Amino acid sequence: MKLPKKIISVIAAFAAVSASVPTISVSSADTPSDIFFDDFTDGTLDGDKWLAAYKNWGGKVTENGVKRDYNGGVLPQNISLADGRLILTGHGNLYEGDIRGINRDMSKRESGKRTGAAIATKEYFASGSYEVMAKVAPELGACSAIWTFEYEEDWDTGEITNHEIDIEMPGRPASEKKNQSFEYALCNTWTGENEGQYKTGYTDIGADQADGKFHKYRFDWHTGDENEEKRVDFFFDDKLVYTSTKHIPTNAGRLWIGLWFPNAWAGVPDFDTTAFEIDYVKITPFHEKGDRPQNETYPDDGWGDIADISVSAPSETVIGDVNKDGEFSIADAVMLQKWLINAPDTQLTDPKAADMDENKILDVYDLCLLKRRLISS
């Protein structure tokens, strides 16, 4: 039995809560056909939806008098799936494992230090709401990023088109390479690579994102029409924190999600291994009149083999062990009860374990059955 992550049905009040609980039902199966959704519960990266990046960007650094690429790129070998989540692994300066990075010319590096991972949608999307539930990599020096991207080169004029929207963490309050913090994010919009063609949003999120919890990251991209101003609104846990009205892309792009190593501006990656975990991805197109088609110059370059991705066998679910701490206790009932009433910062560690009546719906009846089982045991 596979329990869909995003089904919520709260149908009654229960004794422990004085306020009534409204009925809510949300499922990817109920959404229009043009909505993109993936919660990775199949345990594999769907090759019809995603590409695995094999690519290097991030600039140069001088070491021992020689210029070389700062990082080792993003590799499919650093992508894995486990327990219904996508995991993008990053290797810092202390990494001594077997994985080796790549340079921008695709040559192999001596080590796997400063290597990350990234995926991108096969399909191109324009205006819409882009939503990712994720837990950021908590180490400075590695950038957890969500972005759209469409790149064109005019070989006659040399002009470059770079239509891009970014959420990058950690951010900082100003442009200097200091004061990096997971209470800040960079919320950026681009239409080119030169000065005056992009807007960097140094954004105070107001809450530490490296707290070990999943958070909802979203941007609503408006290319503009008679009803909408051309803009991008950035939301963190459904709170609007920043709006960009400058250099707003119009060309359809791929959605990327990645963990990569910037040259100094995200901090120094003095750690062994870290991870950016993704719970689900959802794209709801707006189809605004300002949308323009993609015309990427290199749409097929920079992709690796999905077969290199590691897939772990799902861990065994213990019915009732909602917080997945290895035992069935009152703490599981508390977690489920708080989740049912939408208590802030409450997530079910193992939703499948909470489905006590195995009907693929989580509701007050599951809580009653869980409490009854606690009493009997």
VOBA-196809 format. One record per residue (C-alpha): y, x, z; residue in one letter; residue number from 1. Coordinates in nm, 4 decimals. Example, Ala and Ser with C-alpha at 12.3 -4.5 7.8 and 13.67 -1.06 7.14 Angstrom:
    north     east       up residuo num
  -0.4500   1.2300   0.7800       A   1
  -0.1060   1.3670   0.7140       S   2
***
This chain:
    north     east       up residuo num
   0.0000   0.0000   0.0000       M   1
   0.3354   0.1439  -0.1013       K   2
   0.6410   0.0091   0.0781       L   3
   0.9603   0.0136  -0.1301       P   4
   1.2286   0.1995   0.0628       K   5
   1.5172  -0.0226  -0.0201       K   6
   1.3789  -0.3650   0.0677       I   7
   1.5556  -0.5138   0.3664       I   8
   1.4901  -0.8654   0.4909       S   9
   1.6254  -0.9754   0.8279       V  10
   1.5467  -1.3442   0.8700       I  11
   1.6096  -1.4469   1.2301       A  12
   1.7535  -1.3589   1.5634       A  13
   1.5217  -1.2094   1.8205       F  14
   1.5176  -1.2174   2.2001       A  15
   1.6558  -0.8700   2.2569       A  16
   1.9688  -0.9409   2.0525       V  17
   2.2071  -1.2217   2.1371       S  18
   2.3820  -1.2278   1.7986       A  19
   2.2134  -1.3799   1.4969       S  20
   2.1006  -1.1466   1.2195       V  21
   2.1744  -1.2502   0.8597       P  22
   1.9109  -1.2552   0.5919       T  23
   1.9533  -0.9613   0.3552       I  24
   1.7318  -0.8802   0.0608       S  25
   1.7949  -0.5770  -0.1571       V  26
   1.5482  -0.4389  -0.4073       S  27
   1.5697  -0.2222  -0.7158       S  28
   1.3465  -0.4766  -0.8865       A  29
   1.6250  -0.7367  -0.8553       D  30
   1.8902  -0.5291  -1.0318       T  31
   1.9995  -0.5629  -1.3960       P  32
   1.8050  -0.3600  -1.6485       S  33
   2.0851  -0.1129  -1.7203       D  34
   2.0999   0.0063  -1.3581       I  35
   1.9409   0.3455  -1.3029       F  36
   1.7410   0.3764  -0.9812       F  37
   1.4915   0.6270  -0.8430       D  38
   1.3713   0.6621  -0.4839       D  39
   1.1032   0.9242  -0.5594       F  40
   0.8301   0.7238  -0.3846       T  41
   0.5870   0.7876  -0.6713       D  42
   0.5599   1.1452  -0.5486       G  43
   0.6477   1.3025  -0.8843       T  44
   0.9665   1.3763  -1.0743       L  45
   0.9736   1.1212  -1.3559       D  46
   1.0097   1.3123  -1.6825       G  47
   1.1402   0.9990  -1.8536       D  48
   1.4372   0.9986  -1.6141       K  49
   1.5003   1.3588  -1.5138       W  50
   1.5336   1.7150  -1.6398       L  51
   1.4722   2.0191  -1.4179       A  52
   1.7411   2.2864  -1.4605       A  53
   1.6598   2.6502  -1.5431       Y  54
   2.0101   2.7894  -1.5613       K  55
   2.2637   3.0301  -1.4146       N  56
   2.6351   2.9785  -1.3487       W  57
   2.8728   3.0877  -1.0742       G  58
   3.0526   3.4005  -1.1876       G  59
   3.0215   3.7755  -1.1437       K  60
   3.0382   4.0138  -0.8494       V  61
   3.0714   4.3926  -0.8461       T  62
   2.7899   4.5715  -0.6629       E  63
   2.7715   4.9527  -0.6530       N  64
   3.0326   4.9670  -0.9263       G  65
   2.8342   4.7401  -1.1588       V  66
   2.9220   4.3814  -1.2481       K  67
   2.6348   4.1384  -1.2169       R  68
   2.5772   3.7658  -1.1782       D  69
   2.6485   3.6595  -0.8219       Y  70
   2.3524   3.4249  -0.7839       N  71
   2.0000   3.3899  -0.9200       G  72
   2.0483   3.0510  -1.0822       G  73
   1.8685   2.7223  -1.0268       V  74
   1.4928   2.7087  -1.0800       L  75
   1.2280   2.4348  -1.1131       P  76
   1.0144   2.6340  -0.8673       Q  77
   1.2680   2.5456  -0.5964       N  78
   1.2221   2.1716  -0.6539       I  79
   0.9618   1.9782  -0.4582       S  80
   0.8725   1.6225  -0.3622       L  81
   0.7267   1.5194  -0.0286       A  82
   0.7051   1.1934   0.1668       D  83
   0.9081   1.0020  -0.0914       G  84
   1.1978   1.2476  -0.1001       R  85
   1.3260   1.5004  -0.3493       L  86
   1.3805   1.8419  -0.1907       I  87
   1.6041   2.1041  -0.3512       L  88
   1.5456   2.4393  -0.1807       T  89
   1.7929   2.7254  -0.1607       G  90
   1.7132   3.0884  -0.0776       H  91
   1.9866   3.2880   0.0938       G  92
   2.0570   3.6564   0.1430       N  93
   1.7700   3.6964   0.3919       L  94
   1.5018   3.5567   0.1589       Y  95
   1.2088   3.7949   0.0957       E  96
   0.9642   3.5589  -0.0752       G  97
   0.7921   3.5799  -0.4122       D  98
   1.0251   3.3621  -0.6199       I  99
   1.2558   3.5609  -0.8483       R 100
   1.5870   3.4423  -0.9823       G 101
   1.7357   3.4625  -1.3307       I 102
   2.0577   3.6039  -1.4726       N 103
   2.2845   3.4181  -1.7105       R 104
   2.1105   3.5877  -2.0053       D 105
   1.7775   3.4505  -1.8704       M 106
   1.6522   3.7951  -1.7671       S 107
   1.4581   3.8075  -1.4405       K 108
   1.6176   3.9398  -1.1243       R 109
   1.4528   4.1640  -0.8711       E 110
   1.4508   3.9009  -0.5985       S 111
   1.4952   3.5325  -0.5279       G 112
   1.8054   3.5739  -0.3144       K 113
   2.0772   3.3163  -0.3804       R 114
   1.8585   3.0912  -0.5942       T 115
   1.8830   2.7141  -0.5814       G 116
   1.7624   2.4046  -0.7649       A 117
   1.9079   2.1203  -0.9705       A 118
   1.8032   1.8137  -1.1679       I 119
   1.9925   1.6036  -1.4220       A 120
   1.9372   1.2634  -1.5778       T 121
   1.8022   1.2633  -1.9324       K 122
   2.0314   0.9718  -2.0127       E 123
   2.4096   0.9871  -2.0358       Y 124
   2.6295   0.7462  -1.8373       F 125
   3.0031   0.6754  -1.8415       A 126
   3.2094   0.4516  -1.6113       S 127
   3.0108   0.3244  -1.3169       G 128
   2.9221   0.3503  -0.9510       S 129
   2.7174   0.6612  -0.8711       Y 130
   2.5373   0.6498  -0.5356       E 131
   2.3128   0.9099  -0.3707       V 132
   2.1567   0.8915  -0.0243       M 133
   2.1074   1.2492   0.0864       A 134
   2.0928   1.5028   0.3684       K 135
   2.2999   1.8102   0.2833       V 136
   2.1794   2.1660   0.3248       A 137
   2.3424   2.2622   0.6579       P 138
   2.4017   2.6329   0.5898       E 139
   2.7331   2.7808   0.4769       L 140
   2.7076   2.9678   0.1487       G 141
   2.4942   2.7056  -0.0294       A 142
   2.6659   2.4141  -0.2029       C 143
   2.5102   2.0672  -0.1974       S 144
   2.6550   1.9001  -0.5048       A 145
   2.6513   1.5714  -0.6971       I 146
   2.8307   1.5716  -1.0313       W 147
   2.8571   1.4314  -1.3827       T 148
   2.8816   1.6757  -1.6710       F 149
   2.9542   1.6710  -2.0441       E 150
   3.0486   1.9943  -2.2247       Y 151
   3.1669   2.0513  -2.5820       E 152
   3.2807   2.3597  -2.7743       E 153
   3.4864   2.3437  -3.0935       D 154
   3.3692   2.6518  -3.2826       W 155
   3.6683   2.6387  -3.5192       D 156
   3.9489   2.6165  -3.2630       T 157
   3.7750   2.7543  -2.9530       G 158
   3.8790   2.4451  -2.7599       E 159
   3.6481   2.3475  -2.4735       I 160
   3.5953   1.9945  -2.3465       T 161
   3.4566   1.9771  -1.9938       N 162
   3.4311   1.6195  -1.8639       H 163
   3.3115   1.6376  -1.5048       E 164
   3.3296   1.4648  -1.1648       I 165
   3.2165   1.6530  -0.8512       D 166
   3.1282   1.6018  -0.4891       I 167
   3.0658   1.9460  -0.3395       E 168
   2.9902   2.0379   0.0226       M 169
   3.0886   2.2344   0.2223       P 170
   3.4531   2.1923   0.1315       G 171
   3.7697   2.3373   0.2806       R 172
   4.1223   2.2182   0.3580       P 173
   4.2887   2.4483   0.1026       A 174
   4.2152   2.6714  -0.1937       S 175
   4.1613   2.9982  -0.0061       E 176
   3.8058   3.1183   0.0478       K 177
   3.8146   3.0431   0.4197       K 178
   3.7828   2.7602   0.6717       N 179
   3.4766   2.6205   0.4951       Q 180
   3.3469   2.3169   0.6784       S 181
   3.0996   2.0336   0.6401       F 182
   3.3756   1.8006   0.7563       E 183
   3.5396   1.8649   0.4189       Y 184
   3.4272   1.8085   0.0611       A 185
   3.5643   1.8978  -0.2795       L 186
   3.6156   1.5790  -0.4803       C 187
   3.7084   1.7020  -0.8260       N 188
   3.7844   1.5614  -1.1709       T 189
   3.7873   1.7627  -1.4938       W 190
   3.8664   1.7208  -1.8623       T 191
   3.8795   2.0941  -1.9422       G 192
   3.8368   2.4381  -1.7870       E 193
   4.1953   2.5661  -1.7997       N 194
   4.4775   2.5236  -1.5488       E 195
   4.6277   2.1789  -1.5840       G 196
   4.2975   2.0276  -1.7022       Q 197
   4.1361   1.9602  -1.3644       Y 198
   4.2202   1.8269  -1.0191       K 199
   4.0606   1.9702  -0.7029       T 200
   4.0494   1.7215  -0.4169       G 201
   4.0418   1.9034  -0.0830       Y 202
   3.9106   1.6100   0.1159       T 203
   3.8793   1.5606   0.4914       D 204
   3.5663   1.3468   0.5307       I 205
   3.6300   1.2897   0.8999       G 206
   3.2702   1.3513   1.0071       A 207
   3.0310   1.6453   1.0068       D 208
   2.7913   1.6071   0.7143       Q 209
   2.5589   1.8852   0.8353       A 210
   2.4357   1.6744   1.1258       D 211
   2.0729   1.6525   1.0123       G 212
   2.1127   1.2904   0.9029       K 213
   2.1122   1.1144   0.5679       F 214
   2.4500   0.9967   0.4395       H 215
   2.5549   0.7850   0.1441       K 216
   2.7639   0.9658  -0.1146       Y 217
   2.9282   0.7587  -0.3862       R 218
   3.1985   0.7745  -0.6469       F 219
   3.3213   0.4861  -0.8607       D 220
   3.4334   0.6170  -1.1989       W 221
   3.6803   0.4005  -1.3907       H 222
   3.7631   0.5039  -1.7462       T 223
   4.0096   0.2163  -1.7569       G 224
   4.0681  -0.1185  -1.9216       D 225
   4.3061  -0.4121  -1.8790       E 226
   4.1639  -0.4794  -1.5302       N 227
   4.1134  -0.1272  -1.3956       E 228
   4.3365   0.1762  -1.3548       E 229
   4.1829   0.4970  -1.4866       K 230
   4.0646   0.6761  -1.1698       R 231
   3.7737   0.7986  -0.9561       V 232
   3.7276   0.6627  -0.6023       D 233
   3.5175   0.8784  -0.3672       F 234
   3.3254   0.7145  -0.0794       F 235
   3.1364   0.8708   0.2115       F 236
   2.9114   0.6270   0.3991       D 237
   3.0957   0.3442   0.2207       D 238
   3.4369   0.4629   0.3441       K 239
   3.6938   0.5389   0.0740       L 240
   3.8197   0.8899   0.1519       V 241
   3.9890   1.0039  -0.1696       Y 242
   4.1093   0.8761  -0.5071       T 243
   4.1823   1.0934  -0.8097       S 244
   4.4056   0.9583  -1.0858       T 245
   4.4484   1.2862  -1.2777       K 246
   4.2248   1.4390  -1.5446       H 247
   3.9836   1.1474  -1.5415       I 248
   3.6856   1.1967  -1.7760       P 249
   3.6032   0.9378  -2.0396       T 250
   3.3019   1.0947  -2.2138       N 251
   2.9555   0.9875  -2.1006       A 252
   2.7770   1.2602  -1.9072       G 253
   2.4549   1.3376  -1.7304       R 254
   2.4370   1.2993  -1.3533       L 255
   2.3399   1.6251  -1.1837       W 256
   2.2212   1.6798  -0.8268       I 257
   2.1868   2.0368  -0.7134       G 258
   2.1907   2.3058  -0.4485       L 259
   2.3553   2.6225  -0.5787       W 260
   2.5319   2.9374  -0.4602       F 261
   2.9054   2.9688  -0.5367       P 262
   3.0710   3.3090  -0.5252       N 263
   3.2187   3.3136  -0.1718       A 264
   3.4092   2.9831  -0.1700       W 265
   3.1308   2.7970   0.0140       A 266
   3.0831   3.0791   0.2652       G 267
   2.8334   3.3631   0.3007       V 268
   2.4645   3.2599   0.2718       P 269
   2.3247   3.4729   0.5521       D 270
   2.0055   3.2725   0.5980       F 271
   1.6508   3.2670   0.4636       D 272
   1.5872   2.9145   0.3319       T 273
   1.7659   2.5806   0.3418       T 274
   1.7226   2.2436   0.1672       A 275
   1.9194   1.9538   0.0175       F 276
   1.7100   1.6356   0.0553       E 277
   1.7556   1.3281  -0.1648       I 278
   1.6312   0.9843  -0.0594       D 279
   1.7441   0.7782  -0.3603       Y 280
   1.9778   0.7754  -0.6598       V 281
   2.1448   0.4681  -0.8089       K 282
   2.3836   0.4363  -1.1037       I 283
   2.5480   0.1009  -1.1806       T 284
   2.7344   0.1140  -1.5150       P 285
   3.0729  -0.0595  -1.5462       F 286
   3.0937  -0.0476  -1.9297       H 287
   3.4715  -0.0224  -1.9318       E 288
   3.6727  -0.0015  -2.2521       K 289
   3.7761   0.3571  -2.1791       G 290
   3.4164   0.4800  -2.2126       D 291
   3.3564   0.7350  -2.4885       R 292
   3.0195   0.8618  -2.6178       P 293
   2.8893   1.2086  -2.5344       Q 294
   2.8847   1.4840  -2.7946       N 295
   2.7430   1.7762  -2.5985       E 296
   2.7217   2.1081  -2.7809       T 297
   2.4107   2.2304  -2.5984       Y 298
   2.2249   1.9198  -2.4769       P 299
   1.8805   2.0807  -2.4915       D 300
   1.9565   2.4189  -2.3343       D 301
   1.8976   2.5237  -1.9758       G 302
   1.5944   2.3133  -1.8863       W 303
   1.2696   2.4265  -1.7283       G 304
   0.9178   2.2936  -1.7007       D 305
   0.8681   1.9944  -1.4707       I 306
   0.5123   2.1204  -1.4199       A 307
   0.6595   2.4005  -1.2051       D 308
   0.7745   2.1475  -0.9462       I 309
   0.5765   2.1369  -0.6234       S 310
   0.4352   1.8035  -0.5113       V 311
   0.3038   1.7662  -0.1581       S 312
   0.0422   1.5138  -0.0585       A 313
   0.2096   1.2348   0.1393       P 314
   0.1629   1.2714   0.5115       S 315
  -0.0549   1.0136   0.6850       E 316
   0.1301   0.7082   0.8114       T 317
   0.0486   0.5950   1.1651       V 318
   0.1220   0.2235   1.1937       I 319
   0.3987   0.1727   1.4471       G 320
   0.5119   0.5362   1.4571       D 321
   0.8489   0.4494   1.3045       V 322
   1.0259   0.7674   1.4171       N 323
   0.7292   0.9804   1.3038       K 324
   0.7101   1.1886   1.6209       D 325
   0.3306   1.1707   1.6331       G 326
   0.2976   0.8998   1.8943       E 327
   0.3458   0.5234   1.9207       F 328
   0.5960   0.4439   2.1962       S 329
   0.8917   0.2321   2.3026       I 330
   1.1159   0.4718   2.1066       A 331
   0.9692   0.3296   1.7845       D 332
   1.0593  -0.0254   1.8895       A 333
   1.4127   0.0835   1.9754       V 334
   1.4583   0.2500   1.6349       M 335
   1.3316  -0.0550   1.4430       L 336
   1.5421  -0.2945   1.6523       Q 337
   1.8602  -0.0902   1.5958       K 338
   1.7870  -0.0697   1.2229       W 339
   1.7374  -0.4466   1.1953       L 340
   2.0826  -0.5122   1.3414       I 341
   2.2406  -0.2423   1.1233       N 342
   2.3369  -0.0208   1.4158       A 343
   2.5504   0.2740   1.2970       P 344
   2.3704   0.5965   1.2007       D 345
   2.0263   0.4385   1.2282       T 346
   1.7606   0.5124   0.9673       Q 347
   1.3861   0.4582   0.9736       L 348
   1.2075   0.7896   0.9566       T 349
   0.8910   0.6206   0.8235       D 350
   0.9629   0.2685   0.6874       P 351
   0.5987   0.2216   0.5912       K 352
   0.4947   0.2610   0.9550       A 353
   0.7312  -0.0232   1.0511       A 354
   0.5608  -0.2765   0.8204       D 355
   0.3308  -0.4090   1.0928       M 356
   0.2096  -0.7131   0.8952       D 357
   0.1804  -0.5092   0.5714       E 358
   0.3687  -0.7617   0.3582       N 359
   0.6099  -0.4990   0.2160       K 360
   0.9064  -0.6619   0.3928       I 361
   1.0686  -0.5348   0.7104       L 362
   1.1904  -0.8135   0.9376       D 363
   1.1949  -0.9453   1.2952       V 364
   0.8251  -1.0346   1.2753       Y 365
   0.7399  -0.6672   1.2379       D 366
   0.9421  -0.5958   1.5523       L 367
   0.7566  -0.8690   1.7436       C 368
   0.4187  -0.7355   1.6295       L 369
   0.5210  -0.3821   1.7191       L 370
   0.6254  -0.4888   2.0720       K 371
   0.3059  -0.6908   2.1150       R 372
   0.1003  -0.3889   2.0179       R 373
   0.2921  -0.1737   2.2675       L 374
   0.2193  -0.4198   2.5472       I 375
  -0.1487  -0.4424   2.4617       S 376
  -0.1850  -0.0657   2.4494       S 377
***
